Amino acid sequence: MVNMINELDGKVAIVTGSARNIGRVTAEELARAGAALVINSVQAKELCEEVVEGILASGGKAIPFMADVRDPDAVNAMAAAAVKEFGGIDIMVHNAAVRNNTSFEDMNFETFSNTVEISIYGMFHLAKAVIPSMKDRDGGVIVGVGGMSSTRGTKTRSHTMAAKMGLNALVRGLALDLAPYNIRANQ
């Protein structure tokens, strides 16, 4: 069996939406493998700090950073904080999302737009912010967290399906454009 402990020593990861659920577990696993982490949320400051405290208590490295992925200035500031604190960025996991159930008939444009902006615009801003550091470090990994509802379909989730399918297409494009720089993009 391969020892996976510390396989990411010296690597730095930003995980959006990492205050709870899948994002939190992803961040904790990356930390367990040795990566330094930027723990992100748009509003769950106390939960971000709790995740950071847990990582620090386990001997890892982490900082919290509150940022809305729809805001390019906030995303750029988050990337700059990662570079300042840890020296660069190697891994970016875009997990931030809104997950609500709303029938299409009851959905307003704001709900639809917000979901799309977080998934697609968020990935755009994040990729733009982290690619320079990844190129400086001779490679990296960009991950867009999708979901099965985007390919299978789920009642009351048409906005989420549209957002995640758009994210999927953007990640595929990033994979093709960034391969020459040893930057992988996956969903």
TIMIPA-374671 format. One record per atom (N, C-alpha, C, O): residue in three letters; x, y, z. Coordinates in steps of 0.05 Angstrom, whole numbers, padded with zeros to 5 digits, always signed. Atoms other than C-alpha are relative to their C-alpha. Layout:
// TIMIPA-374671
ALAXYZ;...
END
This chain:
// TIMIPA-374671
MET+00017-00024+00000;MET+00000+00000+00000;MET+00018+00025+00000;MET+00038+00026+00014;VAL-00015-00025+00002;VAL+00025+00070-00018;VAL-00008+00017+00024;VAL-00031+00020+00031;ASN+00004-00018-00022;ASN+00033+00118+00041;ASN-00007+00027-00012;ASN+00010+00041-00024;MET+00009-00025+00011;MET-00008+00179+00021;MET+00005+00024+00018;MET+00001+00047+00010;ILE-00005-00022-00019;ILE+00011+00220+00083;ILE+00022+00017-00011;ILE+00043+00007-00019;ASN-00019-00020+00008;ASN+00048+00283+00064;ASN+00008+00000-00029;ASN+00028+00011-00037;GLU-00005-00001+00029;GLU+00045+00272-00011;GLU-00003+00028-00011;GLU+00007+00033-00033;LEU+00004-00027+00009;LEU+00025+00345-00016;LEU+00016+00020+00015;LEU+00011+00044+00015;ASP-00018-00019-00014;ASP+00080+00375+00028;ASP+00010+00021-00019;ASP+00019+00015-00041;GLY-00010-00022+00016;GLY+00098+00443+00002;GLY-00020+00011-00020;GLY-00016+00031-00033;LYS+00021-00009+00018;LYS+00034+00449-00039;LYS-00020+00019+00015;LYS-00023+00017+00040;VAL+00019-00019-00012;VAL-00017+00504-00027;VAL-00027-00002-00015;VAL-00027-00003-00040;ALA+00026+00004+00013;ALA-00092+00496-00040;ALA-00020+00021+00010;ALA-00020+00029+00034;ILE+00024-00016-00007;ILE-00152+00543-00041;ILE-00024-00018-00005;ILE-00027-00029-00027;VAL+00025+00015+00003;VAL-00218+00508-00030;VAL-00023+00019+00006;VAL-00026+00028+00029;THR+00023-00017-00005;THR-00280+00551-00039;THR-00023-00015+00012;THR-00026-00039+00008;GLY+00022+00014-00013;GLY-00341+00536+00002;GLY+00010-00022+00018;GLY-00003-00043+00020;SER-00013+00021-00016;SER-00297+00498+00051;SER-00007+00002+00030;SER+00007-00010+00046;ALA+00008-00002-00028;ALA-00332+00517+00116;ALA-00017-00024+00009;ALA-00019-00029+00033;ARG+00017+00022-00007;ARG-00378+00457+00113;ARG-00002-00020-00023;ARG+00006-00015-00046;ASN+00007+00021+00019;ASN-00399+00393+00077;ASN+00024-00009-00017;ASN+00046-00013-00007;ILE-00020+00010+00018;ILE-00359+00370+00016;ILE+00025+00017+00000;ILE+00047+00006-00001;GLY-00023-00018+00000;GLY-00314+00431+00016;GLY+00017-00003+00024;GLY+00042-00004+00022;ARG-00015+00003-00025;ARG-00295+00422+00088;ARG+00016-00027+00000;ARG+00040-00027+00007;VAL-00014+00026+00000;VAL-00278+00348+00080;VAL+00022+00000-00021;VAL+00044-00011-00015;THR-00021-00002+00021;THR-00239+00363+00016;THR+00024+00015+00012;THR+00047+00006+00009;ALA-00022-00016-00011;ALA-00198+00417+00052;ALA+00015-00016+00022;ALA+00039-00016+00023;GLU-00012+00016-00021;GLU-00186+00371+00112;GLU+00017-00022-00011;GLU+00039-00028+00000;GLU-00016+00022+00012;GLU-00162+00314+00068;GLU+00025+00011-00014;GLU+00046-00001-00012;LEU-00023-00013+00012;LEU-00116+00361+00029;LEU+00021+00007+00022;LEU+00045+00003+00018;ALA-00018-00007-00023;ALA-00087+00385+00096;ALA+00013-00025+00011;ALA+00037-00025+00017;ARG-00011+00025-00011;ARG-00079+00313+00120;ARG+00022-00011-00018;ARG+00040-00024-00009;ALA-00021+00009+00019;ALA-00038+00300+00057;ALA+00024+00020-00001;ALA+00043+00015-00016;GLY-00023-00018-00003;GLY+00007+00359+00075;GLY-00003+00027-00013;GLY+00015+00044-00009;ALA+00003-00026+00013;ALA-00020+00418+00035;ALA-00007+00022+00021;ALA-00021+00016+00041;ALA+00008-00024-00015;ALA-00027+00488+00065;ALA-00026+00009-00013;ALA-00029+00008-00037;LEU+00027-00006+00011;LEU-00099+00512+00058;LEU-00009+00028+00005;LEU-00003+00041+00025;VAL+00016-00024-00004;VAL-00140+00574+00047;VAL-00029-00010+00001;VAL-00039-00022-00017;ILE+00027+00008-00005;ILE-00208+00560+00077;ILE-00018+00023-00006;ILE-00015+00045+00005;ASN+00016-00022+00010;ASN-00262+00601+00043;ASN-00030-00004+00004;ASN-00040-00027+00003;SER+00029-00001-00001;SER-00334+00620+00053;SER-00008+00029-00007;SER+00009+00047-00004;VAL+00009-00027+00004;VAL-00376+00680+00034;VAL-00012+00012+00025;VAL-00011+00036+00029;GLN+00012-00011-00025;GLN-00410+00686+00102;GLN+00004-00016+00025;GLN-00001-00006+00047;ALA-00003+00017-00023;ALA-00394+00628+00149;ALA+00027+00004+00013;ALA+00043-00015+00014;LYS-00026-00007-00012;LYS-00335+00662+00184;LYS+00007-00019+00023;LYS+00029-00029+00024;GLU-00006+00017-00024;GLU-00341+00622+00249;GLU+00006-00028-00009;GLU+00024-00041+00003;LEU-00005+00027+00010;LEU-00344+00557+00211;LEU+00027-00002-00014;LEU+00042-00022-00010;CYS-00026-00001+00013;CYS-00283+00576+00169;CYS+00022-00001+00022;CYS+00041-00016+00019;GLU-00020-00001-00022;GLU-00245+00592+00233;GLU+00002-00027+00014;GLU+00023-00035+00023;GLU+00000+00026-00013;GLU-00266+00525+00263;GLU+00015-00020-00017;GLU+00031-00036-00006;VAL-00015+00019+00018;VAL-00239+00487+00202;VAL+00030+00006+00002;VAL+00046-00012+00004;VAL-00028-00008-00003;VAL-00174+00527+00206;VAL+00012-00010+00026;VAL+00034-00021+00027;GLU-00010+00008-00026;GLU-00167+00513+00280;GLU+00005-00031+00001;GLU+00024-00040+00013;GLY-00003+00029+00001;GLY-00177+00438+00268;GLY+00025-00008-00016;GLY+00040-00026-00008;ILE-00024+00006+00017;ILE-00123+00438+00213;ILE+00025+00007+00016;ILE+00044-00008+00016;LEU-00023-00009-00016;LEU-00075+00477+00257;LEU+00005-00019+00023;LEU+00028-00026+00029;ALA-00003+00018-00022;ALA-00088+00431+00316;ALA+00011-00027-00008;ALA+00024-00041+00008;SER-00010+00025+00011;SER-00070+00372+00272;SER+00029+00003-00011;SER+00040-00016-00022;GLY-00027-00005+00009;GLY-00003+00404+00255;GLY+00001+00011-00028;GLY+00023+00013-00040;GLY+00000-00011+00027;GLY-00025+00432+00188;GLY+00002+00030-00001;GLY+00005+00043+00019;LYS-00001-00029+00005;LYS-00024+00501+00158;LYS-00026+00008-00014;LYS-00034-00004-00033;ALA+00025-00010+00012;ALA-00087+00541+00142;ALA-00006+00028+00008;ALA+00002+00036+00030;ILE+00010-00026-00007;ILE-00116+00610+00140;ILE-00029+00002-00010;ILE-00036-00011-00030;PRO+00027-00005+00010;PRO-00189+00632+00133;PRO+00000+00024-00018;PRO+00016+00042-00015;PHE+00002-00024+00017;PHE-00209+00680+00078;PHE-00029+00002-00009;PHE-00039-00016-00024;MET+00028-00005+00008;MET-00279+00708+00069;MET+00000+00014-00027;MET+00012+00035-00030;ALA+00001-00012+00027;ALA-00293+00722-00005;ALA-00024-00012-00015;ALA-00029-00036-00013;ASP+00021+00008+00018;ASP-00351+00719-00053;ASP+00012-00005-00027;ASP+00024+00013-00039;VAL-00013+00007+00025;VAL-00328+00682-00115;VAL-00011+00015-00024;VAL+00001+00015-00045;ARG+00011-00017+00021;ARG-00372+00727-00157;ARG+00014+00027-00003;ARG+00010+00041-00022;ASP-00014-00026-00001;ASP-00328+00786-00139;ASP+00029-00003-00007;ASP+00044-00014+00009;PRO-00028+00005+00008;PRO-00263+00787-00178;PRO+00020+00013+00018;PRO+00042+00002+00022;ASP-00019-00013-00019;ASP-00230+00836-00129;ASP+00004-00017+00025;ASP+00026-00020+00034;ALA-00002+00017-00024;ALA-00246+00791-00070;ALA+00016-00026-00007;ALA+00032-00035+00009;VAL-00015+00024+00008;VAL-00220+00730-00108;VAL+00029+00005-00004;VAL+00046-00010+00004;ASN-00028-00007+00003;ASN-00156+00765-00128;ASN+00013+00005+00027;ASN+00036-00003+00031;ALA-00011-00004-00027;ALA-00146+00786-00055;ALA+00005-00027+00014;ALA+00025-00030+00028;MET-00003+00027-00012;MET-00156+00713-00033;MET+00025-00013-00012;MET+00041-00025+00003;ALA-00023+00012+00013;ALA-00104+00689-00084;ALA+00026+00014+00010;ALA+00046+00001+00015;ALA-00023-00015-00010;ALA-00056+00744-00062;ALA+00007-00008+00029;ALA+00030-00010+00036;ALA-00005+00009-00028;ALA-00065+00723+00011;ALA+00013-00028+00001;ALA+00031-00032+00017;ALA-00013+00027+00001;ALA-00047+00651-00007;ALA+00029+00002-00008;ALA+00046-00011+00004;VAL-00027-00004+00009;VAL+00015+00674-00043;VAL+00017+00012+00022;VAL+00039+00004+00027;LYS-00014-00014-00022;LYS+00035+00721+00014;LYS+00006-00019+00023;LYS+00028-00020+00033;GLU-00003+00017-00024;GLU+00023+00670+00069;GLU+00016-00026-00005;GLU+00031-00034+00012;PHE-00011+00026+00005;PHE+00046+00606+00035;PHE+00019-00002-00024;PHE+00031-00023-00028;GLY-00020+00000+00022;GLY+00088+00626-00026;GLY-00010-00006-00027;GLY+00005-00004-00047;GLY+00010+00006+00027;GLY+00042+00607-00083;GLY-00026-00016+00002;GLY-00037-00020+00024;ILE+00025+00016+00001;ILE-00018+00566-00105;ILE+00005-00023-00020;ILE+00014-00019-00042;ASP-00004+00024+00017;ASP-00016+00495-00132;ASP-00027-00014-00007;ASP-00029-00027-00027;ILE+00026+00014+00003;ILE-00088+00471-00124;ILE-00022+00019+00006;ILE-00021+00035+00025;MET+00023-00016-00005;MET-00154+00506-00130;MET-00025-00017-00005;MET-00029-00029-00027;VAL+00025+00016+00002;VAL-00220+00470-00116;VAL-00023+00020+00002;VAL-00027+00032+00023;HIS+00023-00017-00001;HIS-00282+00509-00134;HIS-00024-00016+00007;HIS-00036-00030-00009;ASN+00022+00015-00011;ASN-00335+00479-00090;ASN-00024+00018+00007;ASN-00046+00008+00010;ALA+00022-00018-00008;ALA-00376+00541-00072;ALA-00024-00002-00019;ALA-00021-00004-00043;ALA+00025+00003+00015;ALA-00448+00535-00094;ALA-00024+00006+00018;ALA-00022+00006+00042;VAL+00026+00000-00015;VAL-00520+00547-00074;VAL-00015-00024-00008;VAL-00017-00031-00032;ARG+00015+00025+00006;ARG-00561+00485-00069;ARG-00027+00002+00012;ARG-00033-00006+00035;ASN+00028-00001-00010;ASN-00634+00500-00063;ASN-00018-00013-00021;ASN-00011-00015-00044;ASN+00019+00012+00017;ASN-00694+00467-00092;ASN-00023+00019-00006;ASN-00037+00029+00013;THR+00021-00018+00008;THR-00741+00511-00131;THR-00011-00009-00027;THR+00005-00012-00046;SER+00011+00008+00026;SER-00788+00490-00186;SER+00004+00023-00020;SER+00005+00046-00012;PHE-00004-00021+00020;PHE-00778+00527-00251;PHE-00022+00020+00000;PHE-00017+00044-00003;GLU+00022-00019-00001;GLU-00847+00557-00246;GLU+00001+00020+00023;GLU-00008+00042+00020;ASP-00002-00018-00023;ASP-00832+00586-00178;ASP+00026+00016+00001;ASP+00029+00034+00017;MET-00027-00012+00000;MET-00761+00608-00195;MET-00001+00028-00012;MET-00014+00033-00033;ASN-00004-00027+00012;ASN-00744+00681-00206;ASN+00027+00002-00013;ASN+00044-00016-00008;PHE-00025-00003+00014;PHE-00687+00706-00248;PHE+00023+00003+00019;PHE+00045-00006+00014;GLU-00021-00004-00020;GLU-00647+00727-00187;GLU+00011-00027+00010;GLU+00035-00031+00013;THR-00008+00026-00010;THR-00646+00655-00161;THR+00016-00015-00022;THR+00037-00026-00016;PHE-00014+00013+00022;PHE-00626+00628-00230;PHE+00027+00013-00004;PHE+00048-00001-00006;SER-00025-00015+00005;SER-00573+00682-00241;SER+00021-00004+00022;SER+00044-00009+00016;ASN-00018+00004-00022;ASN-00542+00675-00172;ASN+00014-00027-00001;ASN+00038-00029+00004;THR-00010+00027+00001;THR-00533+00600-00181;THR+00021-00002-00023;THR+00042-00013-00019;VAL-00019+00000+00023;VAL-00500+00609-00250;VAL+00025+00017+00006;VAL+00047+00008+00000;GLU-00023-00017-00006;GLU-00456+00666-00226;GLU+00020-00013+00019;GLU+00044-00011+00015;ILE-00018+00013-00019;ILE-00428+00627-00168;ILE+00016-00023-00013;ILE+00040-00025-00010;SER-00014+00023+00013;SER-00412+00565-00210;SER+00018+00009-00023;SER+00042+00001-00023;ILE-00015-00006+00025;ILE-00390+00595-00276;ILE+00018+00025+00003;ILE+00042+00024-00002;TYR-00016-00024-00003;TYR-00368+00666-00262;TYR+00021-00004+00022;TYR+00043+00006+00020;GLY-00019+00006-00022;GLY-00336+00642-00197;GLY+00024-00015-00011;GLY+00047-00008-00004;MET-00022+00015+00011;MET-00294+00592-00235;MET+00017+00018-00018;MET+00042+00016-00018;PHE-00016-00018+00017;PHE-00274+00645-00286;PHE+00018+00017+00017;PHE+00042+00019+00012;HIS-00016-00018-00017;HIS-00251+00693-00231;HIS+00022-00015+00014;HIS+00045-00006+00016;LEU-00020+00016-00015;LEU-00216+00638-00192;LEU+00023-00009-00019;LEU+00046-00006-00011;ALA-00021+00009+00019;ALA-00179+00610-00253;ALA+00018+00024-00007;ALA+00043+00021-00007;LYS-00017-00023+00007;LYS-00156+00680-00273;LYS+00018+00007+00023;LYS+00041+00016+00018;ALA-00016-00008-00024;ALA-00131+00692-00202;ALA+00023-00019+00006;ALA+00044-00011+00015;VAL-00020+00020-00008;VAL-00093+00627-00192;VAL+00020-00009-00022;VAL+00041-00018-00016;ILE-00017+00010+00022;ILE-00064+00612-00261;ILE+00028+00013+00001;ILE+00048-00001-00003;PRO-00028-00011+00000;PRO-00005+00662-00255;PRO+00018-00014+00020;PRO+00041-00020+00014;SER-00016+00014-00020;SER+00019+00629-00191;SER+00006-00029-00008;SER+00029-00039-00005;MET-00005+00028+00009;MET+00010+00559-00220;MET+00021-00001-00022;MET+00037-00019-00023;LYS-00020-00001+00021;LYS+00050+00579-00281;LYS+00028+00005+00012;LYS+00047-00007+00003;ASP-00026-00006-00013;ASP+00105+00607-00236;ASP+00011-00025+00014;ASP+00035-00029+00016;ARG-00008+00024-00014;ARG+00106+00540-00199;ARG+00001-00025-00018;ARG+00003-00047-00009;ASP-00003+00021+00021;ASP+00109+00499-00264;ASP-00023-00020+00001;ASP-00018-00044-00005;GLY+00023+00018+00002;GLY+00039+00469-00258;GLY-00019+00003+00024;GLY-00013+00017+00043;GLY+00020-00001-00021;GLY-00022+00460-00216;GLY-00024-00017-00008;GLY-00025-00030-00028;VAL+00025+00015+00004;VAL-00091+00430-00210;VAL-00024+00019+00006;VAL-00024+00032+00027;ILE+00024-00015-00003;ILE-00158+00464-00219;ILE-00023-00020-00001;ILE-00025-00036-00019;VAL+00022+00019-00002;VAL-00220+00426-00197;VAL-00026+00016+00002;VAL-00029+00034+00019;GLY+00026-00011-00002;GLY-00292+00446-00209;GLY-00019-00022+00011;GLY-00022-00042-00002;VAL+00017+00021-00012;VAL-00340+00408-00163;VAL-00027+00002-00013;VAL-00041+00023-00011;GLY+00026+00001+00014;GLY-00401+00388-00203;GLY-00020-00016+00017;GLY-00022-00012+00041;GLY+00020+00016-00013;GLY-00456+00340-00186;GLY-00015-00017-00020;GLY-00016-00011-00044;MET+00014+00019+00018;MET-00496+00283-00214;MET-00025+00012-00011;MET-00034+00004-00032;SER+00025-00011+00011;SER-00558+00326-00222;SER+00004+00013-00027;SER-00015+00015-00042;SER-00004-00013+00026;SER-00526+00362-00280;SER+00000-00019-00024;SER-00006-00010-00046;THR+00001+00019+00022;THR-00522+00299-00321;THR-00024-00018+00000;THR-00034-00027-00020;ARG+00024+00017-00003;ARG-00580+00258-00294;ARG-00025+00016-00001;ARG-00046+00006-00011;GLY+00024-00016-00003;GLY-00629+00314-00282;GLY-00013-00005+00027;GLY-00014-00027+00037;THR+00013+00001-00026;THR-00665+00329-00218;THR-00022+00020+00001;THR-00018+00043-00006;LYS+00023-00017-00003;LYS-00733+00358-00206;LYS+00007+00023+00019;LYS+00020+00019+00039;THR-00003-00025-00015;THR-00732+00430-00178;THR+00029+00009+00001;THR+00037+00025+00019;ARG-00028-00009+00000;ARG-00658+00439-00196;ARG+00009+00008-00028;ARG+00033+00005-00034;SER-00008-00008+00028;SER-00659+00465-00268;SER+00022+00021+00001;SER+00040+00021-00016;HIS-00020-00020-00002;HIS-00618+00525-00246;HIS+00027-00012+00007;HIS+00048-00003-00003;THR-00024+00013-00008;THR-00566+00481-00213;THR+00011-00017-00023;THR+00035-00017-00028;MET-00009+00016+00023;MET-00563+00434-00273;MET+00012+00018-00021;MET+00033+00011-00032;ALA-00011-00018+00020;ALA-00552+00493-00320;ALA+00028+00011+00009;ALA+00046+00012-00007;ALA-00025-00011-00011;ALA-00497+00522-00275;ALA+00022-00021-00001;ALA+00044-00015-00009;LYS-00021+00021-00001;LYS-00460+00456-00266;LYS+00008-00010-00028;LYS+00031-00017-00032;MET-00008+00008+00027;MET-00463+00438-00340;MET+00017+00022-00012;MET+00036+00016-00027;GLY-00018-00022+00008;GLY-00434+00507-00355;GLY+00027-00002+00012;GLY+00048+00002-00001;LEU-00026+00004-00014;LEU-00380+00495-00303;LEU+00015-00023-00013;LEU+00039-00020-00017;ASN-00012+00023+00013;ASN-00366+00428-00335;ASN+00013+00008-00026;ASN+00036+00001-00032;ALA-00011-00009+00025;ALA-00356+00460-00403;ALA+00024+00019+00004;ALA+00044+00016-00011;LEU-00022-00018-00005;LEU-00312+00515-00375;LEU+00025-00015+00010;LEU+00047-00009+00001;VAL-00023+00016-00009;VAL-00268+00464-00339;VAL+00013-00015-00023;VAL+00037-00017-00024;ARG-00011+00014+00023;ARG-00260+00424-00403;ARG+00017+00019-00017;ARG+00039+00012-00027;GLY-00015-00020+00015;GLY-00238+00488-00439;GLY+00026+00007+00014;GLY+00047+00009+00001;LEU-00024-00006-00015;LEU-00189+00504-00383;LEU+00021-00023-00003;LEU+00044-00018-00007;ALA-00018+00023+00003;ALA-00160+00434-00388;ALA+00016+00001-00026;ALA+00040-00004-00027;LEU-00013-00001+00026;LEU-00145+00443-00462;LEU+00019+00024-00002;LEU+00041+00022-00012;ASP-00016-00025+00001;ASP-00119+00515-00455;ASP+00025-00001+00018;ASP+00046+00010+00011;LEU-00022-00001-00020;LEU-00075+00502-00394;LEU+00019-00024+00000;LEU+00039-00024+00014;ALA-00017+00024+00001;ALA-00045+00434-00411;ALA+00029+00007-00007;ALA+00047-00005+00005;PRO-00028-00006+00006;PRO+00017+00466-00442;PRO+00016+00011+00024;PRO+00041+00011+00024;TYR-00013-00011-00024;TYR+00032+00497-00373;TYR+00001-00020+00023;TYR+00007-00013+00046;ASN+00001+00021-00020;ASN+00025+00431-00336;ASN-00021+00006+00022;ASN-00017-00001+00045;ILE+00023-00005-00018;ILE-00040+00455-00305;ILE-00023-00018-00009;ILE-00032-00015-00031;ARG+00023+00018+00006;ARG-00094+00402-00302;ARG-00026+00013+00010;ARG-00026+00027+00030;ALA+00026-00010-00008;ALA-00167+00420-00298;ALA-00020-00024-00003;ALA-00021-00036-00024;ASN+00018+00023-00001;ASN-00219+00368-00278;ASN-00026+00007+00014;ASN-00027+00027+00030;GLN+00025-00003-00015;GLN-00290+00363-00254;GLN-00008-00027+00011;GLN-00028-00030+00025;
END
